[in-house]
Amino acid sequence: MFRPFRNENIQNALSNVCVVLLFYLVFFSINAQANCNSDNIDSFLSAKNIKFIDISTNKSKKWAKNYIKAVESSRNTVLTEYGKILKKYKKRFKAKIRILFGNNLSCIFSAKIRIHGDFNDHLASIPPVTSLDVRLLNGNIDSSTQFKLFIPHTRGGDNEVFATALFKELGFLAPKTYYVPALFNGKEINYLYQEKITKEFIETNGLREAPIIEGDERHMHSRLANKFVLTKVINSKWIKKGTTSLLISQKALNQLNKTYLENLSLEYVYSDPYRLKRPLKANYYNKNAINKEIEFKVLMLAMGANHGLSADDSRFYYDPMYQSFIPIYYDGDIVNIEEIKLKSDHTPSAYEVIKADAAIFLLKNINRKSFKNNLNKLGLDYSIKKVNSIINNIKLNLESIASRSLNNTKNRPYIPYFSNYKEYNDDGRLVFTTTEKLRIEVCNFTLTSCDFETISLEEYSKLLAAKFNNSYIFIGDKQEYISGIIKPKQNEENKFYLGDKVELISYGKAKLLLDRNNRKIEIFQNNINDRILLRGGTLKEWSLKFNGVKNNFDLLKKQRFNHKLLTGCLTFLDMTVNDVEIDINGSSCEDGVNLIRVNGNIKKVVIKNVLSDAFDVDFSKLNFKKIEISSAGNDCIDFSYGSYYIENTVLKNCKDKGISVGENSNLTLNKAKVSETNIGIASKDSSIIKVHDVTNYAVNTCFSAYNKKQEFWGGKIMVKKHNCQPSQVYQQANSLVSLLYEF
């Protein structure tokens, strides 16, 4: 859905000039060769929101010339739809970006920038200032390397800041958004900063990278108009990593396109053509996912954020572990957050009427004082009275929705959707998957003429990203499209319930010995592809023993995860654990055992004879009593995105690292013995390790602190007691290893 140009007054003056002066004083005091005014790791780790930003294009005259041409062409109805910014004026320019963070750390980054926006409201500022799409070439801003800087009125200003903050507060996915004073090529402006929906955004929200999907807008300005809006993958680089990524992405688009086609085919399409009223079909199998999806939609309606519900502007994350979709807030285009009114042209569906009460319950649980303080940090000078007024108005809208009658929409007799548009056969071709991974079937709209085509993995990634051939429209499964009948969910798993809402799911043909009385499980892997997943609930005082297949299978020939995004032979997911014991003997998986979003305490972990990483933990908060690991082809322990404590650990004969901590994690290690590894303890990528007592034997490097990924800073290690030599310590610039540290 597109917005016309809006002629609004733009407030460009900065309210606090002293911030600018402070910024330059700080910058001119640092060494010309340095990127930042400090090499103290603590300064980097505490650098979050931007306090001030100064952007200078390397070729300011060329930028200004490009800007003028973009403005002129957007006003020429002969060249383009009135107000539209032509793609050729969105080329990237090299720039230097100077950032002053809230903790007064200041850094200079190299970047590439371009004009952002569909229409010329994004050009309507002090020339040549525009809304910007920014890609940092080095460094990051609170784990983001790509972001947008909006002229505030183009993204709803205060409304967008409030909406994104509220959705994050309620547990939904929404990009961080806040005001930031700026200079662009010497011109003052107040920008609206918003992180892009990328891999980094997904991971900072506790999810693994998987398909991020949006509406395909390619045909929105052609004669096909809104008739052919299906979906595409945003993060196409992820698809190119291997055939498993490809298969996951194919499945995601196939599932989402079913819902899009169903909505296009429904009777009400002509009165409400842009919005997906029916729940996503893939979410039917997951009660929690479908509830969250509908709650999200009804909240969007109640907030007047209908633009973000349109088929082409909707954004989703596909979760292969649950085979479901998570909606992402994007561009709600709320007109006035203080006086929200339900839009009469967007009638709530029966699903949304039913879930309105659940959304009201979410609002009731908000700590409004804390939320108000967070809004203040994001640049909204709102009083608690004003916050209460807005939230109460949203609540009234939800109550109005909840009181409506349940109007069920009847389906038409099923007809393959595109066959209704025979006259457009020359405009597009339908693309279907085949049993061959890299072969596609390409048909006309009536399916009377089809050809097979073999393409490369890179070409397939472009196809799913709608960048391969402008006439190709990816559908998915041909038989489902023809019949309108969804294939039944394949029963590829054996499921058991252990009590306390814990599911044990077996993929493959592993043998399980389950002793409920003594709370013991022994697993015998039959094939290297067998996987065991424990999910949900609370697992208390259970012991699990996994006997893996001994195999020299080359992991480098495959992706590190399977079609469910599982990397571990044994995986714990979304659960609480209490006094659990884990014993692994043999593993040919990427991880012997993998814990994802798990909280609590584990009594004992014993792992030996694994082909790659022994113990991998992500997005968790855990205490470990004892960990013993021997003979791993890569790391003994790998912690990321979480907070961890180990009382005692013995690690031996791990090829790479004894303990690796990364991706913004914290580890406190009480006592450790590490032997026969390349690196004893490593902290990387904005992580901190506190070591009270460690003994190293036959270790090349005892302690290593460094930066690996651009979206993070360096690492920090503090050691109280050790037996290492200074030559066994590696400390990268802007990282820290502090020995004989007193806690």
JOTA-V702438 format. One line per field, one symbol per residue. phi: phi as a letter, one per 20 degrees, with the letter a starting at -180 (. if undefined). psi: psi as a letter, one per 20 degrees, with the letter a starting at -180 (. if undefined). burial: I if it has 16 or more other ideal C-beta (glycine too) atoms within 10 Angstrom, else O. A space follows every 10 residues. Layout:
phi=???
psi=???
burial=???
This chain:
phi=.ddffdecfd edfeecffff ffgfgfffed ffeeecebdf gffffeedfe ebccdcffcf ffffffffff ffffedfffb ggneefffed fedfbddddd efemfccdde bccbfdpecf ffdebfgdfc fcddcfebmb clmddcbdde fgffcnlggf fffffffffe neebffcafb fbcclnefbe edebfeecgf ffffdmcefb gdccfeegdf ddfflefded cbefefffff frffgffffg fffgfffgff ffffefgfgf ebfeeeefff gffgecgfff ffffggfffg ffemefgfef geefcbdedf fdlbddfcfb lflffbfecf cfefecfffg ffffefffff ffffefefff fffffffeoe eeeffffgff ffffffffff ffeffeeeee efgfcggfff cgfdgfebce dcfcfegddc ddcffemecc cebdceffff ffgfemcebf eedfdpefff ffemdfffff edcddcdenl medddddocf eddddffelc cdcdfebfef cccdbmmcdc lecccddefe begeffecff cefemedefc cdclbdcble dccdcnadeg cfccdcldcp ccfbcccbmd fcfecccclc cbddfbcccb mcfcefccdb laccccfbbc cbldfdcfcd cblmdccddf bbccblcfcf cccblmdccd debccdcldf cfcccadddf fceedccdce cbceegfecd cfgmcbcdel eee
psi=pqprponqpp oipqinhhgg ggghgggiir phiqhrjqjo hhhghjodqp hqpoppqhnh ghghghgghg gghiioihhr ppippqhijk qqqqqppppo rhjjppqpqq rpqrpqqhrj hiimaoplpr qqppopiqar oljpiprqop pgiijjchgh ggghgghhhj jrppqpprqp qrpolippqo roppqqnagg gghijkqqpa ppqrqojhjh jaihcjhkoc rrpgmhhhhi irhghghggg ggggghhggg hghhiqhjhh hmihqohqqp hhihiogggh ghghggghgg ghiklhhiiq hhiqqqppoh hilrqpqppo mhlpgohhmp qpphjnpqrh ghghjhhhhg hghhjpnhgg gghghhhjjo mprhgggggg hhhggghghg ghiqqooppq qrppppgiii lhijhihrpp pqrrhpgkpq pprrhjkioq qqpprrgghh hhgijkjgph ipopgcpghh gghjpppqpp njqppqpjrk kppopppbkq ppoonhgjlq pppophqiip qpppprbpop kqpppporpo qkpohiirqi raijkpiqhp pppmrpqolq ppopoppjrg pgpppplpqb qpgppppqlq hcqgoppqlr oqppgppppq mpidqgpopq lapqppgpqo pplpheqgpp pallrpppog pqppqlrgpf ppprmkqppp pgopppplpg pgppprpgqh jrbarppppg prkrqhikpp oqqjrpooql po.
burial=IOOOIOOOOI OOOIOOOOOI OIIOOIIOOO OOOOIIIIOO IOIIIOIOII IIIIIOIOOO OOIOOIIOOI IOIIOOOOOO OOIIIOOOIO OOIOIOIIII IOIOIIIIIO IOIIIIIIII IIIIIOOIII IIIIOIOOII IIIIIIIIII IIIIIIIIII IIIIIIIIII OIIIIIIIII IIIIIOOOII IIIIIIIIII IIIIIOIIII IIIIIIIIII OOOIOIIIII IIIIIIOIIO OIOIIIIIII IIIIIIIIII IIIIIIOOIO OIIIIIIOII IIIOOIOOII OIIIIIIIII IIIIIIIIII IIIIIIIIII IIIIIIIIII IIIIOOIOOI OIOOOIIIIO IIIOIIOIII OIIOOOOOOO IIOIIOOIII OIOOOIIOOI IOIIIOIIOO IIOOOOOOOO OOOOOIIIOO OOOIOOIIII IIIOOOOOOI IIIIIOIOOO OOOOIOIOII IIIIIIOIIO OIIIIIIIOI IOOIOOOOOO OOOOOOOIOO OIIIIIIIOI OOOOOOOOIO IOIOIOOIII IIIIIOIOII OIIIIIIIIO OOOOOOOOII IIOIIIIIII IIIIIIIOII IIIIOIIIII IIIIIIIIII IIIIIIIIII IIIIIIIIII OIIIIIIIII IIIIIIIIII IIOIIIOIII IIIIOIIIII IIIIIIIIIO IIIIIIIOII IIIIIIIIII IIOIIIOOIO IIIIIIIOIO IIIIIIIIIO OIOIOOOIII IOOIIIIIIO OOO
